[in-house]
Amino acid sequence: MNPDLRRINALAVSLHGRRVGIINRLAGERHLFAFEQDYVDDPDRPTLSLSYKGQAGGLVTSLRVHGPRLPPFFSNLLPEGHLRTYLAEKADVNPEREFFLLAVLGADLAGAVTVKPLDGDERAFGHDYQDDHHRQQNDVLRFSLAGVQLKFSAVAESSGGLTIPAHGVGGSWIVKLPSTQFPCVPENEYVMLELARAAGIQVPEIRLVPVADIRGLPRDAARLKGMALAVDRFDRAAGGRRIHMEDFAQVFGMFPDTKYKGRGYANVASVLWAETGEAGTYEFVRRLVFSVLIGNGDMHLKNWSLLYPDGRTPALSPAYDFVATLPYLPNDSLALTFGRSRSLSGITLDQVRRFTDTAHLPMNPVWEVVRETVERTADAWRTLGSKDLIPAEMLTVIDKQIQTAIAGAETS
């Protein structure tokens, strides 16, 4: 690790450009986050996270030391798995030392949060210590898009092409590169998102782009063959304005490696019912049913997010990460429990009743959403032209899954 990084002891956390708190690095690889007092005292303060919302609606300001990881909200801003390893290697940072990794990647995070060394530490992490070669090697990686798949933030050119920003900061598109483990993941996700759109689910604008046509990729990433999926960033508005967002691992104050456990879909629905009312809750149910229909076993806590369009009030974000996982993992199951079940074989009336009882939702409207989503998805699948982008053997698995799940719902 660059020796200048080790001199950083505090990170300033800003939200919409306003400093709202500080992460202090303590002895023994421990960390403490504290809000700025003027943020605490502001009755119109923007929302950082529902995890800091008390039962009475106030801001939770009690201090808690975390170590060796960052507090969960900030830990979830960092990438996971191979993507974390890749970016950490390029930045010359130990991937397990989250404080320093966030210092490196904090300029372009998901949502409206930015993180940088506190005033006085900035000189220890400026460009002064980097020669031109080192800067060219690392600046392209000065962003963090949480997740596992190799991805970059990109700028759409007037010609229609995509370019990775030279300094790794900015861009209103996410470019998700092909998997080296599973075939046709970008094509799979593209088709599933288009199917969701046709079924009435809100999804962002998407494109399939040849990897060879994306300018500015790091050399090793540019060597990947095939198509990449470009997704319009719904946390960025016109002119690059940032819209704050958080995923449900952040909402529940859980670390990324617990995204498959500790909570079920009923817990997510309960939060949405309290914070967004019927609209957000029933849209969540629609997407959950859709995930069962396509055989998507990877809708964990980080694949559901809230947006804060006005800075304070949460709304369910557009859908993302819809991938039919059954063609890759034939025995796959749901990431979280749905009515005490993780089965992808179908949706039953009893299952939905258990789900609504746990989440304290009205049964009849939820079941109507289930039936409507099944019908809309079945109709859309029959006429979806883009499904020809998926190889025939994958298409067969998905088609069988949709028909099986439809049959299960219709017999309830």
C-alpha positions as CSV (number, residue, x, y, z in Angstrom):
1,M,0.0,0.0,0.0
2,N,1.2,3.5,-0.8
3,P,2.8,4.8,2.4
4,D,0.9,8.2,2.1
5,L,-2.4,6.3,2.5
6,R,-1.4,5.1,6.0
7,R,-1.2,8.7,7.2
8,I,-5.0,9.1,6.7
9,N,-6.9,8.8,10.0
10,A,-10.2,10.4,9.1
11,L,-12.6,10.4,6.2
12,A,-15.2,13.2,5.6
13,V,-18.6,11.8,4.5
14,S,-20.6,14.2,2.4
15,L,-24.2,13.9,1.2
16,H,-25.3,16.0,-1.8
17,G,-22.1,17.9,-1.3
18,R,-22.7,18.7,2.3
19,R,-20.5,17.2,5.0
20,V,-22.7,15.1,7.3
21,G,-20.2,13.1,9.3
22,I,-16.7,11.7,9.8
23,I,-15.3,8.2,9.9
24,N,-12.4,8.0,12.3
25,R,-9.7,5.3,12.1
26,L,-8.8,4.2,15.6
27,A,-6.1,2.0,16.9
28,G,-6.4,-1.7,16.3
29,E,-8.2,-1.4,12.9
30,R,-11.3,0.0,14.5
31,H,-13.6,2.6,13.1
32,L,-16.1,5.1,14.4
33,F,-18.7,7.1,12.5
34,A,-20.1,10.3,14.0
35,F,-22.6,12.8,12.5
36,E,-21.8,16.5,12.3
37,Q,-23.8,18.4,14.9
38,D,-25.3,20.8,12.3
39,Y,-26.6,17.8,10.4
40,V,-28.1,16.4,13.6
41,D,-29.7,19.8,14.5
42,D,-31.2,20.4,11.0
43,P,-34.9,19.4,10.9
44,D,-34.8,19.4,7.1
45,R,-31.6,17.3,6.8
46,P,-31.4,14.9,3.8
47,T,-31.7,11.2,4.6
48,L,-28.5,9.2,4.7
49,S,-30.0,5.9,5.6
50,L,-33.1,4.4,7.2
51,S,-30.7,2.4,9.4
52,Y,-30.1,5.7,11.3
53,K,-33.8,6.3,11.8
54,G,-35.1,5.6,15.3
55,Q,-38.4,4.1,16.2
56,A,-39.8,7.5,16.9
57,G,-38.6,8.8,13.6
58,G,-35.6,10.8,14.9
59,L,-31.9,10.4,14.0
60,V,-29.9,7.7,15.8
61,T,-26.7,9.4,16.9
62,S,-25.3,6.9,19.3
63,L,-21.7,6.0,18.6
64,R,-20.6,2.4,18.0
65,V,-17.1,1.2,17.2
66,H,-16.7,-1.2,14.3
67,G,-13.6,-3.2,13.4
68,P,-11.9,-4.3,11.4
69,R,-14.6,-3.4,8.9
70,L,-16.3,-0.1,8.4
71,P,-19.8,0.5,9.8
72,P,-22.3,-1.5,7.6
73,F,-23.7,1.4,5.7
74,F,-20.2,2.3,4.4
75,S,-19.1,-1.3,4.0
76,N,-22.0,-1.8,1.6
77,L,-20.7,1.0,-0.6
78,L,-17.7,-1.0,-1.5
79,P,-17.6,-3.7,-4.2
80,E,-17.5,-7.4,-3.3
81,G,-15.7,-10.6,-4.5
82,H,-13.7,-10.5,-7.7
83,L,-14.6,-6.9,-8.4
84,R,-13.2,-5.8,-5.0
85,T,-10.0,-7.8,-5.5
86,Y,-9.6,-6.4,-9.0
87,L,-10.0,-2.8,-7.9
88,A,-8.0,-3.2,-4.7
89,E,-5.1,-4.6,-6.7
90,K,-5.2,-1.8,-9.2
91,A,-5.2,0.7,-6.3
92,D,-2.5,-1.1,-4.4
93,V,-4.7,-1.5,-1.3
94,N,-5.4,-4.6,0.8
95,P,-9.0,-5.5,-0.2
96,E,-9.8,-6.3,3.5
97,R,-8.8,-2.8,4.7
98,E,-12.1,-1.1,4.0
99,F,-11.1,2.3,5.4
100,F,-8.4,2.7,2.8
101,L,-10.3,1.2,0.0
102,L,-13.2,3.6,0.6
103,A,-10.6,6.5,0.7
104,V,-9.5,5.4,-2.8
105,L,-12.9,4.7,-4.3
106,G,-15.1,7.3,-2.5
107,A,-15.3,10.0,-5.2
108,D,-18.0,8.1,-7.2
109,L,-20.1,6.0,-5.0
110,A,-23.7,4.8,-5.6
111,G,-26.2,7.5,-4.6
112,A,-25.3,11.0,-3.4
113,V,-22.6,10.0,-0.9
114,T,-19.0,11.0,-1.4
115,V,-16.1,10.2,0.9
116,K,-12.6,11.8,0.9
117,P,-9.8,12.3,3.4
118,L,-10.7,14.9,6.0
119,D,-9.2,18.4,5.6
120,G,-5.5,18.2,6.5
121,D,-5.3,14.6,5.3
122,E,-6.0,15.5,1.7
123,R,-2.4,16.2,0.9
124,A,-1.6,12.7,2.0
125,F,-4.0,11.5,-0.7
126,G,-3.6,14.0,-3.5
127,H,-2.1,13.4,-6.9
128,D,1.2,14.8,-5.7
129,Y,2.6,11.4,-4.7
130,Q,1.7,9.8,-8.0
131,D,3.9,10.0,-11.1
132,D,2.1,10.2,-14.4
133,H,2.4,6.5,-15.1
134,H,0.9,5.6,-11.7
135,R,-1.9,8.1,-12.2
136,Q,-2.8,6.8,-15.6
137,Q,-2.9,3.2,-14.2
138,N,-5.1,4.0,-11.2
139,D,-7.3,7.0,-12.0
140,V,-9.7,5.0,-14.1
141,L,-10.6,3.0,-11.0
142,R,-11.6,5.9,-8.8
143,F,-15.1,4.8,-8.3
144,S,-17.1,2.1,-6.5
145,L,-20.2,0.3,-7.8
146,A,-21.1,-2.2,-5.2
147,G,-21.6,-5.8,-6.4
148,V,-19.6,-8.7,-7.6
149,Q,-19.7,-8.5,-11.4
150,L,-16.9,-6.6,-13.1
151,K,-18.4,-3.2,-14.0
152,F,-17.5,0.4,-14.7
153,S,-19.2,3.8,-14.8
154,A,-19.3,5.2,-18.3
155,V,-20.2,8.3,-20.2
156,A,-22.6,8.2,-23.2
157,E,-21.1,10.0,-26.2
158,S,-23.2,12.0,-28.7
159,S,-22.3,9.4,-31.3
160,G,-24.0,6.8,-29.2
161,G,-20.8,5.2,-28.0
162,L,-19.7,4.7,-24.4
163,T,-16.4,5.9,-22.8
164,I,-15.0,5.1,-19.4
165,P,-14.0,8.5,-17.9
166,A,-10.3,9.1,-18.0
167,H,-10.2,9.9,-14.3
168,G,-12.6,7.1,-13.3
169,V,-15.1,9.6,-11.9
170,G,-18.5,10.5,-13.4
171,G,-20.6,8.8,-16.0
172,S,-24.3,8.2,-16.1
173,W,-24.2,4.5,-17.3
174,I,-23.0,1.3,-15.7
175,V,-21.2,-1.1,-18.0
176,K,-21.4,-4.7,-16.9
177,L,-18.8,-6.8,-18.6
178,P,-19.2,-10.5,-19.6
179,S,-18.7,-13.2,-17.0
180,T,-15.6,-15.4,-17.3
181,Q,-17.5,-18.2,-15.5
182,F,-21.0,-18.2,-17.0
183,P,-22.0,-17.7,-20.7
184,C,-24.2,-14.8,-22.0
185,V,-24.9,-13.2,-18.7
186,P,-25.3,-9.7,-20.2
187,E,-27.7,-11.1,-22.9
188,N,-29.6,-12.9,-20.2
189,E,-30.0,-9.8,-18.0
190,Y,-30.9,-7.7,-21.0
191,V,-33.7,-10.1,-22.1
192,M,-35.0,-10.5,-18.5
193,L,-35.1,-6.7,-18.0
194,E,-36.9,-6.2,-21.3
195,L,-39.4,-8.9,-20.3
196,A,-39.9,-7.1,-17.0
197,R,-40.5,-3.8,-18.9
198,A,-43.1,-5.5,-21.1
199,A,-44.8,-7.0,-18.0
200,G,-45.2,-3.5,-16.5
201,I,-42.2,-3.3,-14.2
202,Q,-40.2,-0.1,-14.0
203,V,-36.7,-0.7,-15.4
204,P,-33.9,1.7,-16.5
205,E,-32.8,2.2,-20.1
206,I,-30.5,-0.6,-21.2
207,R,-28.3,-1.5,-24.2
208,L,-26.2,-4.4,-25.3
209,V,-22.8,-3.1,-26.5
210,P,-19.8,-5.0,-27.9
211,V,-16.9,-4.8,-25.4
212,A,-14.6,-3.9,-28.2
213,D,-16.7,-0.7,-28.8
214,I,-16.3,0.6,-25.2
215,R,-13.5,3.2,-25.1
216,G,-11.2,3.7,-22.1
217,L,-11.5,0.2,-20.5
218,P,-8.4,-1.0,-18.6
219,R,-6.4,-3.2,-20.8
220,D,-7.1,-6.5,-19.0
221,A,-10.9,-5.7,-19.0
222,A,-10.9,-4.7,-22.7
223,R,-9.6,-8.2,-23.6
224,L,-12.9,-9.8,-22.7
225,K,-14.9,-11.0,-25.6
226,G,-18.6,-10.6,-26.4
227,M,-21.3,-8.2,-25.3
228,A,-21.5,-5.9,-22.3
229,L,-24.8,-4.6,-20.7
230,A,-25.0,-0.9,-20.3
231,V,-27.6,0.3,-17.7
232,D,-28.6,3.9,-17.3
233,R,-27.7,5.0,-13.8
234,F,-30.9,5.9,-12.0
235,D,-28.9,7.5,-9.2
236,R,-27.7,10.2,-11.6
237,A,-30.0,12.9,-13.1
238,A,-29.5,15.5,-15.8
239,G,-26.3,17.4,-15.5
240,G,-24.8,14.7,-13.4
241,R,-26.9,15.6,-10.3
242,R,-26.7,12.8,-7.8
243,I,-29.8,11.1,-6.4
244,H,-29.2,9.4,-3.1
245,M,-29.9,5.7,-2.8
246,E,-29.3,2.8,-0.5
247,D,-29.8,-1.0,-0.7
248,F,-31.7,-3.1,1.8
249,A,-28.5,-4.5,3.4
250,Q,-27.8,-0.8,4.3
251,V,-31.4,-0.3,5.4
252,F,-31.2,-3.2,7.8
253,G,-27.6,-2.3,9.0
254,M,-26.2,-5.6,7.8
255,F,-22.8,-6.4,6.2
256,P,-22.7,-7.4,2.6
257,D,-21.7,-11.0,3.4
258,T,-25.0,-11.4,5.2
259,K,-27.1,-10.4,2.3
260,Y,-28.5,-13.9,1.9
261,K,-29.6,-14.3,5.5
262,G,-31.1,-12.7,8.6
263,R,-34.0,-11.2,6.7
264,G,-36.8,-12.4,4.4
265,Y,-38.8,-10.7,1.7
266,A,-41.5,-10.1,4.2
267,N,-39.1,-7.8,6.1
268,V,-38.4,-5.8,3.0
269,A,-42.1,-5.5,2.3
270,S,-42.7,-4.3,5.9
271,V,-40.2,-1.5,5.4
272,L,-41.7,-0.5,2.1
273,W,-45.3,-0.6,3.5
274,A,-44.2,1.8,6.3
275,E,-42.1,4.1,4.1
276,T,-43.6,4.0,0.6
277,G,-47.2,2.8,1.2
278,E,-49.1,0.7,-1.3
279,A,-47.3,1.8,-4.4
280,G,-43.8,0.7,-3.4
281,T,-45.0,-2.4,-1.6
282,Y,-47.1,-3.8,-4.5
283,E,-44.4,-3.0,-7.0
284,F,-42.0,-5.0,-4.8
285,V,-44.4,-7.9,-4.8
286,R,-44.7,-7.7,-8.6
287,R,-40.9,-7.9,-8.9
288,L,-40.7,-10.7,-6.4
289,V,-43.3,-12.8,-8.4
290,F,-41.5,-12.0,-11.6
291,S,-38.2,-13.3,-10.1
292,V,-39.9,-16.6,-9.3
293,L,-41.3,-16.8,-12.8
294,I,-38.0,-16.4,-14.5
295,G,-36.0,-18.5,-12.1
296,N,-33.9,-15.7,-10.6
297,G,-32.4,-17.1,-7.4
298,D,-30.1,-14.1,-6.7
299,M,-32.5,-11.4,-5.5
300,H,-30.7,-10.8,-2.1
301,L,-30.8,-7.7,0.1
302,K,-28.4,-5.7,-2.1
303,N,-30.5,-6.2,-5.2
304,W,-33.4,-4.1,-3.8
305,S,-32.8,-0.4,-3.3
306,L,-34.5,2.8,-2.2
307,L,-34.1,6.1,-4.0
308,Y,-34.5,9.5,-2.4
309,P,-35.6,11.8,-5.3
310,D,-36.3,14.8,-3.0
311,G,-33.4,13.9,-0.7
312,R,-35.6,12.9,2.2
313,T,-38.5,10.6,1.1
314,P,-37.7,7.0,0.0
315,A,-39.2,5.3,-3.0
316,L,-38.5,1.9,-4.5
317,S,-35.8,2.2,-7.1
318,P,-36.2,0.9,-10.7
319,A,-35.6,-2.8,-11.0
320,Y,-32.1,-4.1,-11.7
321,D,-30.0,-7.4,-11.6
322,F,-32.8,-9.5,-13.1
323,V,-31.0,-12.6,-14.3
324,A,-32.4,-16.1,-14.9
325,T,-30.0,-18.1,-12.7
326,L,-31.5,-21.6,-13.3
327,P,-29.7,-22.1,-16.6
328,Y,-26.5,-21.8,-14.7
329,L,-27.5,-23.4,-11.4
330,P,-30.2,-26.0,-12.1
331,N,-31.0,-26.5,-8.4
332,D,-31.0,-22.9,-7.5
333,S,-33.5,-21.4,-5.0
334,L,-34.6,-18.0,-3.9
335,A,-32.0,-15.9,-2.2
336,L,-34.4,-15.1,0.8
337,T,-37.5,-16.7,2.2
338,F,-40.9,-15.9,0.6
339,G,-43.7,-17.2,2.8
340,R,-41.3,-19.5,4.6
341,S,-40.2,-21.0,1.3
342,R,-37.2,-20.6,-1.0
343,S,-38.6,-22.7,-3.8
344,L,-38.6,-21.5,-7.4
345,S,-41.2,-24.1,-8.4
346,G,-44.1,-21.8,-8.2
347,I,-46.2,-19.5,-5.9
348,T,-49.1,-20.9,-3.9
349,L,-52.0,-19.2,-2.1
350,D,-50.8,-20.5,1.2
351,Q,-47.3,-19.2,0.6
352,V,-48.6,-15.7,-0.2
353,R,-50.9,-15.8,2.9
354,R,-47.9,-16.6,5.1
355,F,-45.9,-13.8,3.4
356,T,-48.7,-11.2,4.0
357,D,-49.3,-12.3,7.6
358,T,-45.6,-11.9,8.4
359,A,-45.4,-8.5,6.6
360,H,-48.8,-7.4,8.0
361,L,-50.1,-6.7,4.5
362,P,-53.7,-7.2,3.2
363,M,-54.0,-10.6,1.5
364,N,-56.5,-9.9,-1.2
365,P,-54.7,-7.0,-3.0
366,V,-51.4,-8.8,-2.8
367,W,-52.9,-12.0,-4.3
368,E,-54.3,-9.8,-7.1
369,V,-50.9,-8.5,-7.8
370,V,-49.5,-12.0,-8.0
371,R,-52.2,-13.2,-10.4
372,E,-51.8,-10.0,-12.6
373,T,-48.0,-10.4,-12.7
374,V,-48.3,-14.0,-13.8
375,E,-50.7,-13.2,-16.5
376,R,-48.7,-10.2,-17.8
377,T,-45.4,-12.0,-17.8
378,A,-46.9,-15.0,-19.6
379,D,-48.3,-12.8,-22.3
380,A,-45.1,-10.7,-22.6
381,W,-42.9,-13.8,-22.9
382,R,-44.9,-15.3,-25.8
383,T,-44.3,-12.2,-27.9
384,L,-40.9,-11.0,-26.7
385,G,-38.7,-10.7,-29.7
386,S,-35.4,-10.1,-27.8
387,K,-35.5,-13.6,-26.3
388,D,-33.8,-14.8,-29.4
389,L,-30.6,-13.2,-28.0
390,I,-30.3,-16.1,-25.5
391,P,-28.9,-19.4,-26.7
392,A,-31.5,-22.1,-27.4
393,E,-30.5,-24.3,-24.4
394,M,-30.9,-21.4,-22.0
395,L,-34.1,-20.4,-23.6
396,T,-35.5,-23.9,-23.0
397,V,-34.8,-23.8,-19.3
398,I,-36.3,-20.3,-18.9
399,D,-39.4,-21.2,-20.9
400,K,-39.9,-24.4,-18.8
401,Q,-39.5,-22.4,-15.6
402,I,-42.1,-19.8,-16.6
403,Q,-44.6,-22.4,-17.6
404,T,-44.1,-24.4,-14.4
405,A,-44.4,-21.3,-12.2
406,I,-47.5,-20.2,-14.0
407,A,-49.1,-23.6,-13.6
408,G,-48.4,-23.5,-9.9
409,A,-50.1,-20.1,-9.4
410,E,-53.1,-21.1,-11.5
411,T,-53.8,-24.2,-9.5
412,S,-53.9,-22.3,-6.2
